[in-house]
Amino acid sequence: MRRAAVAVVVAVLVLVAEARSDGSGASVASLTAEQKAALVVVSGLPAPPGVGGVLVQRWSRSLARPRGALVFADQEGGDVRAFRELPPAADARAYRSTAAAFLGGRAAARALRRAGVGIDLAPVVDLADGPLGPRHFRRPELALAFARGLLRGGAGACAKHFPGLGSAAVSTDERPRVPAVIRAREVAAFRAAVRAGVPCVMTSNAFYGDEPYRASISPSTYRRLRALGFDGVAITDSLSIVRAAPVERWAPQALRAGADLVLFTSPAFARRAIRALVPLARRGELDGAVARVLRLRRRYASGAHS
């Protein structure tokens, strides 16, 4: 009897430890609805309190970052670098060997970690025939090598823009409505990135096929992504894409579709998103996303930096 009782206690303690270690269970249940709503938002700086993450841009590098938040930056290489003085100096198209791409990613990761950044919003995994010019790698293998370099250097890699922008005529940064098609070989490149261990995937703002909504707020996007075996954090591309963005509709729609983090480069939009997500948090609809975000934060959050 005593041995059985001890075994039960040990089993319970193991379950509790596992629940706490992956951000679920008591650690999520102890949060208020307002805290949960903030944790699934990534904001430009200066950010609202309690956000899950912040995006550092060239013009906001000197601003204070909330303690404990994930710190993201676009440090793809070449002209797309939040930190112009840090590597990689080469743009994605310049790499011709996996060894060089790996070293570029590793150098970027080490420099970003010293700058207080935990996750690089890179690499672009979209195929090379896409609209992003030198931001595209020549082959998916090179993008994966860059991602592995980031991981080896201690930073998180965030593969983008799922399910792929290779078929788009223009970047979604240039127009609010960009049509594209889903291509098996492009999805295969993201599957390879998932297998390589990327902890983060950014979803595209393009419109695919007959879908009525952009991919970042469409359930089919996240079903397709999870079907690849991805169990990390899915983040939308920035939803601050138009001045009159319907934040109160898009933020809940993205989370209900399957996103874990919604990105707003506008702090004002981020604040509106948090308010709009509180009702979902009260109903427990955000708990899975919050658990995944907390797990990612434990791995890559850099603490306060100013």
HUUR-V284002 format. One record per residue. N is the residue number from 1. RES is the residue in one small letter. NEAR is the number of other ideal C-beta (glycine too) atoms within 8 Angstrom. D_CENTER is the distance of its C-alpha to the mean C-alpha in whole Angstrom. Layout:
n->N res->RES near->NEAR d_center->D_CENTER
n->N res->RES near->NEAR d_center->D_CENTER
This chain:
n->1 res->m near->4 d_center->49
n->2 res->r near->5 d_center->48
n->3 res->r near->6 d_center->46
n->4 res->a near->7 d_center->45
n->5 res->a near->8 d_center->44
n->6 res->v near->8 d_center->42
n->7 res->a near->8 d_center->40
n->8 res->v near->8 d_center->39
n->9 res->v near->8 d_center->38
n->10 res->v near->8 d_center->36
n->11 res->a near->8 d_center->34
n->12 res->v near->8 d_center->33
n->13 res->l near->8 d_center->32
n->14 res->v near->8 d_center->30
n->15 res->l near->8 d_center->28
n->16 res->v near->10 d_center->28
n->17 res->a near->8 d_center->26
n->18 res->e near->8 d_center->24
n->19 res->a near->11 d_center->23
n->20 res->r near->10 d_center->22
n->21 res->s near->6 d_center->20
n->22 res->d near->8 d_center->18
n->23 res->g near->13 d_center->17
n->24 res->s near->8 d_center->19
n->25 res->g near->8 d_center->23
n->26 res->a near->8 d_center->24
n->27 res->s near->11 d_center->22
n->28 res->v near->13 d_center->20
n->29 res->a near->6 d_center->23
n->30 res->s near->5 d_center->24
n->31 res->l near->10 d_center->22
n->32 res->t near->5 d_center->23
n->33 res->a near->9 d_center->22
n->34 res->e near->10 d_center->21
n->35 res->q near->9 d_center->19
n->36 res->k near->15 d_center->17
n->37 res->a near->15 d_center->16
n->38 res->a near->13 d_center->15
n->39 res->l near->14 d_center->13
n->40 res->v near->16 d_center->11
n->41 res->v near->18 d_center->11
n->42 res->v near->15 d_center->9
n->43 res->s near->16 d_center->12
n->44 res->g near->13 d_center->14
n->45 res->l near->13 d_center->17
n->46 res->p near->6 d_center->19
n->47 res->a near->13 d_center->17
n->48 res->p near->11 d_center->18
n->49 res->p near->6 d_center->19
n->50 res->g near->9 d_center->17
n->51 res->v near->16 d_center->14
n->52 res->g near->12 d_center->11
n->53 res->g near->15 d_center->10
n->54 res->v near->15 d_center->11
n->55 res->l near->14 d_center->11
n->56 res->v near->12 d_center->14
n->57 res->q near->12 d_center->16
n->58 res->r near->7 d_center->19
n->59 res->w near->4 d_center->21
n->60 res->s near->10 d_center->19
n->61 res->r near->9 d_center->19
n->62 res->s near->4 d_center->22
n->63 res->l near->8 d_center->21
n->64 res->a near->8 d_center->21
n->65 res->r near->15 d_center->18
n->66 res->p near->11 d_center->18
n->67 res->r near->6 d_center->19
n->68 res->g near->7 d_center->16
n->69 res->a near->13 d_center->13
n->70 res->l near->14 d_center->10
n->71 res->v near->15 d_center->11
n->72 res->f near->15 d_center->8
n->73 res->a near->15 d_center->11
n->74 res->d near->12 d_center->11
n->75 res->q near->16 d_center->14
n->76 res->e near->14 d_center->14
n->77 res->g near->15 d_center->18
n->78 res->g near->13 d_center->21
n->79 res->d near->5 d_center->21
n->80 res->v near->9 d_center->17
n->81 res->r near->12 d_center->17
n->82 res->a near->10 d_center->16
n->83 res->f near->13 d_center->19
n->84 res->r near->5 d_center->22
n->85 res->e near->3 d_center->24
n->86 res->l near->10 d_center->21
n->87 res->p near->8 d_center->21
n->88 res->p near->11 d_center->20
n->89 res->a near->5 d_center->23
n->90 res->a near->9 d_center->23
n->91 res->d near->11 d_center->21
n->92 res->a near->17 d_center->19
n->93 res->r near->11 d_center->22
n->94 res->a near->9 d_center->25
n->95 res->y near->14 d_center->24
n->96 res->r near->6 d_center->26
n->97 res->s near->7 d_center->26
n->98 res->t near->9 d_center->24
n->99 res->a near->7 d_center->25
n->100 res->a near->9 d_center->25
n->101 res->a near->15 d_center->21
n->102 res->f near->13 d_center->20
n->103 res->l near->9 d_center->22
n->104 res->g near->15 d_center->20
n->105 res->g near->21 d_center->17
n->106 res->r near->12 d_center->19
n->107 res->a near->12 d_center->20
n->108 res->a near->19 d_center->17
n->109 res->a near->16 d_center->16
n->110 res->r near->11 d_center->19
n->111 res->a near->11 d_center->19
n->112 res->l near->15 d_center->16
n->113 res->r near->13 d_center->17
n->114 res->r near->6 d_center->20
n->115 res->a near->10 d_center->19
n->116 res->g near->10 d_center->17
n->117 res->v near->16 d_center->13
n->118 res->g near->13 d_center->11
n->119 res->i near->17 d_center->8
n->120 res->d near->17 d_center->9
n->121 res->l near->12 d_center->7
n->122 res->a near->16 d_center->10
n->123 res->p near->15 d_center->11
n->124 res->v near->13 d_center->12
n->125 res->v near->16 d_center->14
n->126 res->d near->12 d_center->16
n->127 res->l near->12 d_center->19
n->128 res->a near->9 d_center->21
n->129 res->d near->6 d_center->23
n->130 res->g near->12 d_center->21
n->131 res->p near->8 d_center->21
n->132 res->l near->10 d_center->19
n->133 res->g near->6 d_center->22
n->134 res->p near->10 d_center->22
n->135 res->r near->11 d_center->18
n->136 res->h near->15 d_center->18
n->137 res->f near->15 d_center->19
n->138 res->r near->8 d_center->23
n->139 res->r near->7 d_center->22
n->140 res->p near->11 d_center->19
n->141 res->e near->7 d_center->21
n->142 res->l near->15 d_center->20
n->143 res->a near->17 d_center->16
n->144 res->l near->15 d_center->16
n->145 res->a near->14 d_center->19
n->146 res->f near->18 d_center->16
n->147 res->a near->16 d_center->13
n->148 res->r near->12 d_center->16
n->149 res->g near->17 d_center->17
n->150 res->l near->17 d_center->14
n->151 res->l near->15 d_center->14
n->152 res->r near->10 d_center->18
n->153 res->g near->13 d_center->18
n->154 res->g near->7 d_center->16
n->155 res->a near->16 d_center->13
n->156 res->g near->14 d_center->9
n->157 res->a near->18 d_center->9
n->158 res->c near->15 d_center->6
n->159 res->a near->15 d_center->8
n->160 res->k near->14 d_center->9
n->161 res->h near->14 d_center->10
n->162 res->f near->15 d_center->11
n->163 res->p near->13 d_center->14
n->164 res->g near->18 d_center->15
n->165 res->l near->14 d_center->17
n->166 res->g near->12 d_center->19
n->167 res->s near->10 d_center->22
n->168 res->a near->13 d_center->21
n->169 res->a near->5 d_center->24
n->170 res->v near->8 d_center->22
n->171 res->s near->10 d_center->19
n->172 res->t near->14 d_center->17
n->173 res->d near->3 d_center->17
n->174 res->e near->6 d_center->21
n->175 res->r near->7 d_center->22
n->176 res->p near->5 d_center->20
n->177 res->r near->6 d_center->21
n->178 res->v near->14 d_center->21
n->179 res->p near->9 d_center->22
n->180 res->a near->12 d_center->21
n->181 res->v near->7 d_center->22
n->182 res->i near->11 d_center->20
n->183 res->r near->10 d_center->22
n->184 res->a near->6 d_center->22
n->185 res->r near->7 d_center->22
n->186 res->e near->15 d_center->19
n->187 res->v near->13 d_center->17
n->188 res->a near->9 d_center->19
n->189 res->a near->14 d_center->17
n->190 res->f near->16 d_center->14
n->191 res->r near->10 d_center->16
n->192 res->a near->10 d_center->17
n->193 res->a near->15 d_center->14
n->194 res->v near->13 d_center->13
n->195 res->r near->7 d_center->16
n->196 res->a near->10 d_center->16
n->197 res->g near->6 d_center->13
n->198 res->v near->14 d_center->10
n->199 res->p near->12 d_center->8
n->200 res->c near->14 d_center->5
n->201 res->v near->17 d_center->5
n->202 res->m near->15 d_center->5
n->203 res->t near->17 d_center->8
n->204 res->s near->18 d_center->11
n->205 res->n near->14 d_center->14
n->206 res->a near->13 d_center->17
n->207 res->f near->10 d_center->19
n->208 res->y near->13 d_center->20
n->209 res->g near->5 d_center->24
n->210 res->d near->3 d_center->25
n->211 res->e near->10 d_center->22
n->212 res->p near->3 d_center->23
n->213 res->y near->8 d_center->20
n->214 res->r near->11 d_center->17
n->215 res->a near->15 d_center->14
n->216 res->s near->13 d_center->12
n->217 res->i near->12 d_center->14
n->218 res->s near->12 d_center->16
n->219 res->p near->8 d_center->17
n->220 res->s near->7 d_center->18
n->221 res->t near->16 d_center->14
n->222 res->y near->13 d_center->13
n->223 res->r near->9 d_center->16
n->224 res->r near->11 d_center->16
n->225 res->l near->15 d_center->13
n->226 res->r near->10 d_center->14
n->227 res->a near->6 d_center->18
n->228 res->l near->10 d_center->16
n->229 res->g near->8 d_center->16
n->230 res->f near->9 d_center->12
n->231 res->d near->5 d_center->12
n->232 res->g near->10 d_center->9
n->233 res->v near->11 d_center->6
n->234 res->a near->16 d_center->5
n->235 res->i near->15 d_center->4
n->236 res->t near->15 d_center->7
n->237 res->d near->13 d_center->8
n->238 res->s near->9 d_center->10
n->239 res->l near->18 d_center->13
n->240 res->s near->10 d_center->15
n->241 res->i near->8 d_center->17
n->242 res->v near->5 d_center->20
n->243 res->r near->3 d_center->23
n->244 res->a near->4 d_center->24
n->245 res->a near->10 d_center->20
n->246 res->p near->6 d_center->21
n->247 res->v near->12 d_center->19
n->248 res->e near->10 d_center->21
n->249 res->r near->7 d_center->20
n->250 res->w near->13 d_center->17
n->251 res->a near->15 d_center->15
n->252 res->p near->12 d_center->17
n->253 res->q near->10 d_center->17
n->254 res->a near->13 d_center->13
n->255 res->l near->16 d_center->13
n->256 res->r near->9 d_center->16
n->257 res->a near->11 d_center->15
n->258 res->g near->12 d_center->13
n->259 res->a near->16 d_center->9
n->260 res->d near->12 d_center->8
n->261 res->l near->15 d_center->7
n->262 res->v near->15 d_center->9
n->263 res->l near->13 d_center->8
n->264 res->f near->16 d_center->12
n->265 res->t near->10 d_center->13
n->266 res->s near->9 d_center->17
n->267 res->p near->12 d_center->17
n->268 res->a near->6 d_center->20
n->269 res->f near->13 d_center->18
n->270 res->a near->16 d_center->16
n->271 res->r near->10 d_center->19
n->272 res->r near->11 d_center->20
n->273 res->a near->16 d_center->17
n->274 res->i near->15 d_center->17
n->275 res->r near->9 d_center->21
n->276 res->a near->11 d_center->20
n->277 res->l near->16 d_center->18
n->278 res->v near->11 d_center->21
n->279 res->p near->8 d_center->23
n->280 res->l near->12 d_center->21
n->281 res->a near->13 d_center->20
n->282 res->r near->7 d_center->24
n->283 res->r near->6 d_center->24
n->284 res->g near->6 d_center->22
n->285 res->e near->8 d_center->19
n->286 res->l near->14 d_center->16
n->287 res->d near->10 d_center->17
n->288 res->g near->7 d_center->15
n->289 res->a near->12 d_center->12
n->290 res->v near->14 d_center->13
n->291 res->a near->12 d_center->14
n->292 res->r near->13 d_center->11
n->293 res->v near->17 d_center->10
n->294 res->l near->12 d_center->13
n->295 res->r near->10 d_center->13
n->296 res->l near->15 d_center->10
n->297 res->r near->13 d_center->12
n->298 res->r near->7 d_center->15
n->299 res->r near->8 d_center->14
n->300 res->y near->11 d_center->12
n->301 res->a near->11 d_center->13
n->302 res->s near->10 d_center->16
n->303 res->g near->7 d_center->18
n->304 res->a near->8 d_center->20
n->305 res->h near->9 d_center->20
n->306 res->s near->6 d_center->22
